[in-house]
Amino acid sequence: MLRRASLLFAVLFSMAGQALADGSWADKMFAERSHDFGPVPRAAKIEFKFPLTNLYKEDVHIAGVRSSCGCTLPRVEKDTLKSHEQGSIIAEFNTRAFLGQHGAHLTVTIDRPYYAEVQLEVKGYIRTDVVVDPGQVNFGSVDEGAGAERKFTVDFAGRQDWQILDVKPGSPALNASIKETRRDAGRVSYEVSVRLADSTPTGYLHDQLTLVTNDRRSPELAVIVEGRVTPELSVSPSTLMLGIMQPGQTVTKQLVIRAKRPFKVTGLTAETGTFSFKPSEDEAKTVHLVPVTFTADDQPGKIVRRILIETDLGSHGTAEIEVFGDVAAPLAGK
């Protein structure tokens, strides 16, 4: 029995050593390792995110990423990932400096917890006959509830009968329309208007429009849409960390509540737990500092709570934050 157990341990140790040696442990973090951009317009901003997830207990550190070709510009979204945290390697196709069919090998270098290299591949065809200006739809920063509109042009040189038949937004937050502005001497131009809905939720927007054409060889063209909808009310920190507490211990943290116009804090409530709040004086201002005091229960365990913040700013004047912590077992002798 002892011999069989020793043999099994040796086999498992050998398999683990082989995984570390060939880097297969790092490959497993990537959901996909190749992407085809397909036909894309000249001068358009085209990029793809290779998602990865840290599947291990140790932190994973990405030392860098390099490309075999200037046609693809890679970058690391986040270089350190904790256990089960997600990130991505972003590959941007260089449609301004290159034309025609191109591809690249991307080498992702990881130096912690062990050294490994992961190979990614991208390819695509940058068209010479279609130009998008500007190369993306960038809404920038938009106030919550305000909406916004941006326009871009599409120029085609070649067939006289080339058409954009439709434009398909990738998100219900977007609405788009097209207008033909030129058709002569083998050149065709369109103006595309893109509207961001007033009801778009707060946060970052990364989406795309699909232009449907009558070109049988390449019927669809993608245009990236980016922006950020900023909330009327913001709270810092967005997640309140209480840390590790002893039973009955009291901890006080501070919330910073901001808005672009003066407001009053009308309510602070926690779903459960022993919380007390001390709002600032009853006056309207753009920044409120609110101490939050929590008293731990007698029983050890995890603390997961929510705090609701209400103000007089109307429909967009509320916010929720999460609260995390741990109540440790009582100290010996207590």
C-alpha positions in Angstrom: 0.0 0.0 0.0 2.8 2.4 0.9 4.6 1.6 -2.3 1.4 2.3 -4.4 0.9 5.6 -2.5 4.5 6.6 -3.1 4.2 5.8 -6.8 0.9 7.8 -7.1 2.6 10.8 -5.4 5.6 10.5 -7.8 3.2 10.5 -10.9 1.3 13.5 -9.6 4.4 15.4 -8.8 5.8 14.6 -12.3 2.6 15.8 -13.9 2.6 19.1 -11.9 6.2 19.6 -12.8 5.5 19.1 -16.5 2.6 21.6 -16.4 5.0 24.2 -14.8 7.7 23.4 -17.3 5.6 23.7 -20.5 3.4 26.6 -19.3 0.2 24.8 -19.9 -1.1 26.1 -16.5 -0.9 29.6 -18.0 -2.7 28.6 -21.2 -5.7 27.4 -19.2 -6.4 30.9 -17.9 -7.3 32.1 -21.4 -10.8 31.4 -22.8 -9.5 31.8 -26.4 -6.1 32.4 -27.9 -6.9 33.4 -31.5 -9.1 36.0 -33.2 -9.9 36.9 -36.8 -10.9 40.6 -37.2 -12.1 39.8 -40.7 -12.4 42.7 -43.2 -12.2 46.1 -41.4 -12.3 49.7 -42.7 -9.2 51.8 -43.1 -8.5 54.2 -40.2 -11.1 52.5 -37.9 -10.2 51.7 -34.3 -10.5 47.9 -34.2 -9.5 45.9 -31.1 -10.2 42.6 -29.4 -9.9 41.6 -25.8 -8.5 38.2 -24.9 -10.1 37.5 -21.5 -8.2 35.6 -18.9 -9.0 34.4 -15.4 -6.6 33.6 -12.5 -7.6 30.0 -11.7 -5.1 29.6 -8.9 -4.7 30.6 -5.3 -1.5 32.6 -5.9 -1.5 36.1 -7.5 -0.6 36.1 -11.2 1.6 38.9 -12.5 1.8 39.7 -16.2 5.2 41.1 -16.9 4.4 42.3 -20.5 3.1 41.4 -23.9 4.9 41.9 -27.3 3.8 41.6 -30.9 5.6 40.0 -33.9 4.2 42.7 -36.2 3.5 46.4 -36.0 0.1 45.7 -37.5 -1.1 44.8 -34.0 -0.5 46.9 -30.9 -1.0 44.9 -27.7 -1.4 46.0 -24.1 -2.2 44.5 -20.7 -5.5 45.7 -19.1 -4.4 44.8 -15.6 -1.0 43.3 -14.8 -1.8 41.7 -11.4 -4.7 39.3 -10.9 -5.7 37.9 -7.6 -7.3 34.5 -7.2 -10.4 34.2 -9.5 -9.9 37.8 -10.7 -10.4 38.5 -14.4 -8.5 40.7 -16.8 -7.6 40.8 -20.5 -4.9 41.3 -23.1 -6.1 43.9 -25.6 -5.0 43.6 -29.2 -5.5 46.7 -31.4 -5.3 46.4 -35.2 -3.2 49.2 -36.6 -5.5 50.2 -39.5 -3.9 53.6 -40.1 -0.3 52.4 -40.9 -1.1 49.0 -42.6 -3.3 47.9 -45.5 -4.4 44.5 -46.8 -4.1 41.1 -45.1 -2.0 41.0 -41.9 -1.6 38.9 -38.8 0.6 38.8 -35.6 1.7 36.5 -32.8 1.3 38.0 -29.4 3.6 36.7 -26.6 2.3 37.2 -23.1 5.0 36.9 -20.5 4.0 35.9 -16.9 6.6 36.0 -14.2 4.6 35.1 -11.1 3.8 32.7 -9.5 5.9 30.9 -12.1 7.5 31.9 -15.4 5.4 31.1 -18.5 4.7 32.5 -22.0 1.3 32.3 -23.7 1.0 32.7 -27.5 -2.0 34.5 -28.9 -2.8 35.0 -32.6 -4.7 37.7 -34.5 -5.3 38.4 -38.2 -7.5 40.5 -40.4 -7.9 42.3 -43.7 -7.6 46.1 -43.7 -9.6 47.4 -46.7 -8.2 50.2 -48.9 -11.6 51.2 -50.4 -13.5 52.0 -47.2 -12.4 54.8 -44.8 -14.2 55.7 -41.5 -13.6 59.1 -40.0 -13.2 59.4 -37.0 -12.1 55.8 -36.5 -14.5 55.2 -33.6 -17.5 56.6 -31.9 -16.3 58.1 -28.6 -18.9 59.7 -26.4 -16.3 60.5 -23.7 -17.9 61.3 -20.4 -21.7 61.7 -20.4 -23.8 62.7 -17.3 -26.4 60.1 -16.2 -29.7 60.7 -17.9 -28.3 63.3 -20.4 -27.8 61.1 -23.4 -25.5 62.2 -26.3 -25.1 62.1 -30.0 -22.0 61.6 -32.2 -21.5 61.4 -36.0 -18.9 59.8 -38.3 -18.5 59.5 -42.1 -17.9 56.5 -44.2 -16.2 57.0 -47.6 -16.0 54.3 -50.3 -14.0 54.5 -53.5 -14.7 51.9 -56.2 -18.1 50.7 -57.4 -20.7 53.3 -58.2 -23.5 51.1 -56.8 -22.0 50.5 -53.3 -24.5 51.0 -50.5 -24.9 50.9 -46.8 -28.2 49.0 -46.4 -28.5 49.1 -42.6 -26.7 49.9 -39.3 -27.1 47.5 -36.4 -26.3 48.7 -32.9 -24.8 46.1 -30.6 -26.6 47.4 -27.5 -30.2 48.7 -26.8 -28.5 51.8 -25.4 -27.6 52.8 -28.9 -29.7 54.1 -31.8 -28.2 54.9 -35.2 -29.3 56.3 -38.6 -27.6 56.7 -41.9 -27.7 59.5 -44.6 -26.1 59.3 -48.0 -24.2 62.5 -48.8 -22.3 61.8 -52.0 -22.5 59.4 -55.0 -20.4 60.4 -58.1 -17.3 59.4 -60.1 -17.0 56.1 -58.3 -17.1 57.6 -54.8 -19.8 57.2 -52.2 -20.1 58.9 -48.8 -22.4 58.4 -45.9 -23.0 60.2 -42.6 -23.9 58.0 -39.6 -25.5 59.5 -36.6 -25.3 57.5 -33.3 -27.5 58.4 -30.3 -26.8 57.2 -26.7 -30.1 56.7 -24.9 -30.9 58.9 -21.9 -31.6 55.7 -19.9 -28.2 54.2 -20.4 -26.9 52.8 -17.1 -23.9 54.3 -15.5 -20.4 52.8 -16.1 -18.1 52.2 -19.1 -19.6 51.5 -22.5 -17.6 49.4 -24.9 -19.7 48.2 -27.9 -19.9 48.3 -31.6 -22.0 49.2 -34.6 -22.3 46.9 -37.6 -22.7 48.5 -41.0 -24.5 46.2 -43.4 -23.5 46.8 -47.0 -24.4 45.3 -50.4 -20.8 44.1 -50.9 -21.0 40.3 -51.2 -17.3 39.8 -50.5 -17.5 41.8 -47.3 -21.1 42.6 -46.3 -20.4 43.8 -42.8 -18.1 46.4 -41.3 -17.7 47.0 -37.5 -17.1 50.4 -35.8 -16.3 50.5 -32.1 -18.4 52.6 -29.7 -16.9 53.8 -26.4 -17.8 56.1 -23.6 -18.6 56.4 -19.9 -21.8 57.4 -18.2 -21.1 59.1 -14.9 -23.6 58.9 -12.1 -25.3 61.9 -10.6 -24.2 60.7 -7.2 -20.9 59.0 -6.5 -19.6 57.4 -3.3 -16.1 56.7 -2.3 -15.0 54.1 -1.4 -17.5 52.2 -3.7 -16.9 49.1 -1.5 -16.4 49.5 2.3 -13.9 47.0 3.7 -14.2 46.5 7.5 -11.3 44.1 7.8 -11.0 41.4 10.4 -12.8 42.2 13.7 -13.1 40.6 17.1 -16.6 39.8 18.4 -18.2 43.0 19.8 -15.4 45.2 18.3 -16.5 48.6 16.8 -15.0 50.0 13.7 -15.6 53.5 12.1 -15.0 54.2 8.4 -15.8 57.4 6.4 -17.8 57.7 3.2 -17.3 60.6 0.8 -20.6 61.3 -1.1 -20.3 63.7 -4.1 -22.5 65.2 -6.8 -22.1 67.9 -9.4 -24.7 70.1 -7.8 -25.5 70.8 -4.1 -27.6 68.2 -2.4 -28.8 67.0 1.0 -28.4 63.4 2.4 -31.9 62.4 3.3 -31.3 58.8 4.4 -28.7 56.1 5.2 -29.9 52.6 5.9 -28.2 49.2 6.1 -30.1 46.0 5.2 -28.9 44.2 8.4 -26.2 44.6 11.1 -25.4 47.1 13.8 -24.6 50.2 11.8 -24.8 53.8 12.9 -24.4 56.9 10.7 -23.5 60.5 11.4 -24.5 62.6 8.3 -23.0 66.0 7.9 -25.0 69.0 8.9 -28.4 69.6 7.3 -27.3 71.8 4.4 -27.0 71.4 0.6 -23.4 71.0 -0.7 -21.6 69.1 -3.4 -19.5 66.9 -1.0 -20.7 65.2 2.2 -18.4 63.3 4.6 -20.3 60.6 6.5 -18.7 58.5 9.3 -20.1 54.9 9.3 -19.7 52.9 12.6 -20.2 49.1 12.7 -20.2 46.9 15.8 -19.4 43.2 15.1 -21.7 40.4 16.2 -20.7 37.9 18.9 -20.6 35.1 16.4 -17.7 34.7 14.1 -18.3 34.7 10.3 -18.2 36.8 7.2 -19.9 40.2 7.0 -21.6 40.9 3.7 -24.0 43.9 3.8 -25.4 46.7 1.7 -25.9 50.4 2.6 -28.5 52.5 0.8 -27.8 56.2 0.4 -30.7 58.6 -0.4 -30.6 62.2 -1.3 -32.9 65.0 -2.5 -31.5 64.8 -6.1 -34.5 62.9 -7.5 -34.6 59.7 -9.5 -30.8 59.6 -9.9 -30.0 60.6 -6.4 -29.6 57.2 -4.7 -26.6 54.9 -4.4 -25.8 51.5 -2.9 -22.4 50.3 -1.7 -21.3 46.9 -0.5 -19.7 46.2 2.9 -17.4 43.3 3.5 -15.5 42.1 6.6 -14.8 39.1 8.9 -15.6 38.5 12.5 -12.8 36.3 13.9 -13.2 33.6 16.6 -12.7 35.0 20.1 -9.1 35.3 21.3 -8.0 32.6 23.7 -8.8 33.5 27.3 -11.6 35.9 26.3 
